[in-house]
Amino acid sequence: MTTKFILSALLATLALPVLAQTSPATVDQVKQDNAQIRRDNRDIGKDKQDIRKDERKLNEERRERNADQRREDRDIKNGDMKDAQKMEKKREHEQHEINKEKRELGKDKKDLNKDRHEKAHDEHKRNQDAAKVQ
């Protein structure tokens, strides 16, 4: 009985390393996941830069709109209704542009959040695959 036990223990010690080996497909999948995550990180960084640029542009357009409002108010105060109407049309046009930019900025932020969520999901999946490698 002890010889059977010793023999089975010896076979188990020889078989465990063979069974514990990971498949090359798992390792390749982890490498592919890492590459995809790096690409996602670059894309997210670029998207964040674009959003910051758009926010700066939006703020500049708001400053221009506010300056037009002050000029319009000054023209009304001085009784120059013709110039005030010109400034009002210009200001309204700029407000439409601002609203358009705000909508686009909102969509960009929504897309960025979606990308971040997908990247987090990819990282989780990669971590599960990497756990199988060890």
C-alpha positions, 0 to 999 in steps of 0.5 A: 500500500505504501508503494502504491501511495509513493508511486501515485505521489511520484506520478502526481509530481511529474504530471502537475508541471505538465498540466500546469503549463499555459497554452501559448494562445493565452500568452498571445492573447495577453500580449494582444490585450496589452497592445490594445490597451496601449492604443486605447490609452493613446487614443484617450489622451488625444481625445482629452487634448481635443476636448481641452482645445475645444473648451478653450475655443468655446471660452474664447467664443464666449468672451467675444460674445460678451464683448459684443453684448457690451458694445451693443449695450453701449450703442443702445445707451448712446442711442445708436440703434442701427449699430446696436442691431448689427451687434445683436445679430452678430451676438446671436450668430455667435451664441448659435455657434457656442451652442453648437460647440457645446453640443459637440463637446458634450458628445466628445465627452460622452465618447471619451467616457465610453472609451474609458469604460471599454478600456477598463473592461479590456484591462479586466479581461486582460488581468483574467487572462494574465492570471491564467498564465501563472 
